[in-house]
């Protein structure tokens, strides 16, 4: 019997870290933080022969440390973690493509992405793949990103992206085919497209391309075991730094396939993760600098108000939408549900709580629409595909709006304003954040030309955070509105 040529390979992986740098005490147990994460990485690197650490996008956004330094602090901390390869997520583009290219220059680790390119020349902005050589093995990594990045990148007119999983599969095949003559022992796709899209992608991959694993991100999926589609294990590691994914693989270097593997989700806790004191000191340095700026008191809420999910009306969503509507003298405000990044806030509210909960200091546009256009905007939000999870842009509405949606029938049942039906020829001043204004056609079914027929759109504030800061600073014992704006039946 011919003996197999087997080599061990340990792949550790994170995704959607979102600036989660500090440990937290949850039910008397200390969890997460980059100090213990780094300690575990160093421990495994010493214990195992061939170790690779990957990150599947969204390193940035979510913490004051990241926001204050626009990702530079995050890259500094990631450099200390020393990942072997990283792919981009949608939030890496939040500070703009030019700034992202600057962040890449600061990174001491390779960043790969096969999606972003210059539209005039087709030249990619990042290298699409990386071949990592370890213990005589050649491991091919390819990076693929989410459709949402295209929405962010539309603000950069020279930037394009392919977004369909079928196109992504074709691009992966093209890259793999270019290395058929080389002895690639193992192929990993690092994605940031969401778990369901990962499964669709796996089903489209030709087995002759030799893809062995898909390690994903974006949907924050918590798994007990890998999903296997088309013979390809697919994994994620939820989000943040409370846990880390770990593959222990035996690679058959004769057939360039997985001989066997074990996957587990490792808890990042004091029980099994020593602290990295040097990295801890670096994070605390950034933390102390941000605390000095963000520790000022704003107001007190009557009780803790919540935002538990994006696709339903929430207390924080209604409160913020009302603040924007009234402060900017609008008729209606559509607040992007994804702008609210924490599940609760209060009762004592400091500036740091506001910045963590609402980190997007973006412009707000005023558009003037007819009643017919306003109803079209709402019907576009709740078009049939939005009920299947394929469309993820949902909104919180200001006072006066009342929308009834049937989840079972997958349609809008009724739309009223101040208790009355909306005439087609009425006019409304509507507020939209910059991201949503620049993606009106995709998100709300209207073009800039259409909404400019009555009055030209204009920026009414250059910083949405400034509006919330000023309003909260001048109101005490704040009570969230209780009048419903969105009723979902079935």
SULQUIDA-V311428 format. One record per backbone hydrogen bond with DSSP energy under -0.5 kcal/mol. NH is the residue of the N-H (numbers start at 1). CO is the residue of the C=O. E is the energy in kcal/mol with one decimal. If there is no record, write none. Layout:
# SULQUIDA-V311428
nh = {NH NH}
co = {CO CO}
e = {E E}
This chain:
# SULQUIDA-V311428
nh = {6 7 9 10 11 11 12 12 13 14 16 18 19 20 21 24 26 26 29 31 31 32 34 35 37 38 39 40 41 42 43 44 45 46 47 48 51 52 54 55 56 57 57 67 68 69 70 71 72 75 76 77 78 79 80 81 82 83 84 85 86 87 88 92 93 94 96 100 101 102 103 104 105 106 107 107 112 113 114 117 118 119 121 122 125 126 127 130 132 132 133 134 134 137 139 139 140 140 141 141 142 143 144 146 149 150 151 152 153 154 155 156 157 159 160 162 168 169 170 171 172 173 174 175 176 177 178 179 180 182 184 185 185 186 188 189 190 190 191 191 192 194 198 199 200 201 202 203 204 204 205 205 209 210 212 213 214 215 216 216 219 223 227 229 229 232 233 233 234 235 238 240 242 244 245 246 247 248 249 249 250 251 251 252 253 253 254 256 257 259 259 260 262 264 266 266 268 269 270 272 273 276 277 280 281 282 283 284 285 286 287 288 289 290 291 292 293 294 295 298 299 301 302 305 307 312 315 316 318 319 320 321 322 323 324 325 326 327 328 329 330 331 332 334 335 335 336 337 339 340 341 341 345 349 350 351 352 353 354 355 356 357 358 361 362 364 365 366 367 367 368 368 369 369 371 371 372 374 375 376 377 378 379 380 381 382 383 386 387 388 389 390 391 394 396 398 401 402 403 404 405 405 406 407 407 410 411 413 414 416 417 418 419 420 422 423 426 428 430 430 431 432 433 434 436 437 438 439 440 443 444 445 445 446 451 452 453 455 458 460 460 461 464 467 468 469 470 471 472 473 474 474 475 478 487 488 489 489}
co = {4 251 249 50 9 247 10 52 245 54 57 58 59 17 19 31 24 29 26 24 29 268 21 21 33 34 35 36 37 38 39 40 41 42 43 44 49 10 12 85 14 55 87 63 64 65 67 66 69 71 72 73 74 75 76 77 78 78 53 53 110 55 112 89 90 91 93 96 97 98 99 100 101 102 103 104 86 127 143 160 123 158 118 118 116 116 111 141 130 139 131 132 137 134 132 137 138 186 130 139 188 128 190 192 146 147 147 148 149 150 152 153 155 156 117 115 164 165 166 167 168 169 170 171 172 173 174 176 177 179 182 138 183 138 140 213 142 188 189 215 144 217 194 195 196 197 198 199 200 201 201 202 206 207 187 187 233 189 214 235 217 221 234 227 232 229 212 231 227 214 221 16 239 266 13 264 11 262 9 247 260 7 249 257 5 251 5 252 252 250 257 250 248 246 244 264 242 267 30 269 269 35 275 276 277 278 279 280 281 282 283 284 285 286 287 288 289 290 291 349 349 347 478 345 343 309 306 306 314 315 316 317 318 319 320 321 322 323 324 326 325 429 429 431 333 396 334 394 336 337 339 357 305 299 348 296 294 350 350 351 352 353 354 359 360 461 432 458 365 430 451 455 367 428 424 426 424 370 371 372 373 374 375 376 377 378 380 383 384 385 386 385 385 392 335 333 398 416 485 414 403 487 411 405 489 406 406 404 404 402 420 400 400 417 415 421 423 369 367 428 332 365 334 363 433 433 434 436 437 439 440 440 441 440 447 448 450 451 366 364 458 364 362 463 464 465 466 467 468 469 470 471 472 300 403 486 405 487}
e = {-1.0 -2.0 -2.5 -3.2 -0.6 -1.9 -0.6 -3.0 -2.4 -2.2 -2.4 -2.5 -2.1 -1.6 -1.9 -2.7 -0.7 -3.2 -1.1 -3.3 -0.6 -2.8 -1.8 -0.5 -1.8 -2.7 -1.9 -2.4 -2.3 -2.7 -2.0 -2.6 -2.4 -1.4 -1.8 -2.8 -0.6 -2.6 -2.6 -1.4 -2.5 -0.8 -0.9 -2.4 -3.0 -1.1 -1.0 -2.1 -2.2 -2.4 -2.1 -2.4 -3.1 -2.5 -1.2 -1.4 -1.7 -0.6 -2.7 -1.2 -2.0 -2.3 -0.9 -1.0 -1.3 -1.3 -2.3 -2.0 -2.3 -1.5 -2.5 -2.3 -1.4 -1.1 -1.1 -0.6 -2.8 -2.4 -2.4 -1.9 -2.8 -2.9 -0.6 -3.2 -2.0 -0.6 -0.5 -2.4 -0.6 -3.2 -0.5 -0.5 -2.3 -2.4 -2.9 -0.6 -0.5 -3.0 -3.2 -0.5 -1.9 -1.8 -2.5 -0.6 -1.2 -1.2 -0.8 -1.7 -3.3 -1.4 -1.4 -2.4 -0.7 -2.2 -2.9 -0.6 -2.6 -2.7 -2.0 -2.2 -2.4 -2.4 -2.2 -2.1 -2.8 -2.7 -1.2 -1.5 -1.2 -0.7 -1.8 -1.9 -0.6 -1.5 -3.2 -2.4 -2.8 -0.6 -0.7 -2.0 -1.2 -1.7 -2.2 -1.7 -1.6 -2.8 -2.6 -1.8 -0.9 -1.0 -0.6 -1.1 -2.2 -1.2 -2.4 -1.5 -2.1 -2.5 -0.6 -2.9 -0.6 -0.6 -2.1 -0.6 -2.0 -2.0 -0.8 -0.6 -3.0 -2.1 -2.2 -2.8 -0.5 -1.8 -2.6 -2.3 -2.8 -2.8 -3.1 -0.6 -2.8 -3.2 -0.6 -2.9 -2.4 -1.0 -0.5 -1.6 -1.4 -2.9 -0.5 -1.2 -1.9 -2.1 -3.3 -0.7 -2.5 -1.2 -0.9 -0.9 -1.4 -0.6 -0.9 -2.3 -2.0 -1.6 -2.4 -2.4 -1.7 -1.7 -2.7 -2.7 -1.5 -2.0 -2.6 -1.4 -0.8 -2.8 -1.3 -2.8 -1.5 -3.2 -2.7 -2.4 -3.0 -0.6 -0.6 -2.1 -2.4 -2.3 -2.7 -2.3 -2.2 -2.1 -2.4 -2.3 -2.7 -2.7 -1.8 -1.0 -2.8 -2.1 -2.0 -2.2 -0.7 -2.9 -0.6 -2.6 -2.1 -1.4 -0.8 -3.1 -2.2 -2.7 -0.6 -2.6 -2.0 -0.6 -1.8 -2.5 -2.2 -2.2 -3.2 -1.0 -1.6 -2.3 -3.3 -3.0 -0.5 -2.9 -0.7 -0.5 -0.5 -2.4 -0.5 -1.9 -1.9 -2.6 -2.2 -1.7 -2.3 -1.7 -2.4 -2.0 -1.8 -1.8 -1.3 -2.1 -1.5 -1.2 -0.5 -1.1 -0.8 -0.9 -2.7 -1.1 -1.4 -1.9 -2.6 -2.5 -0.5 -3.1 -2.8 -0.7 -2.3 -1.1 -1.6 -3.1 -1.4 -2.5 -2.8 -2.6 -0.6 -1.5 -0.6 -0.7 -1.2 -2.6 -3.2 -0.7 -2.4 -2.3 -0.5 -2.3 -0.5 -2.6 -2.6 -0.5 -1.3 -2.8 -3.0 -1.1 -0.7 -0.9 -2.0 -0.8 -1.3 -0.6 -1.6 -2.7 -0.5 -1.1 -2.0 -1.0 -1.7 -2.9 -2.5 -2.2 -2.7 -2.0 -0.8 -1.0 -1.1 -2.2 -3.2 -0.5 -2.7 -0.6}
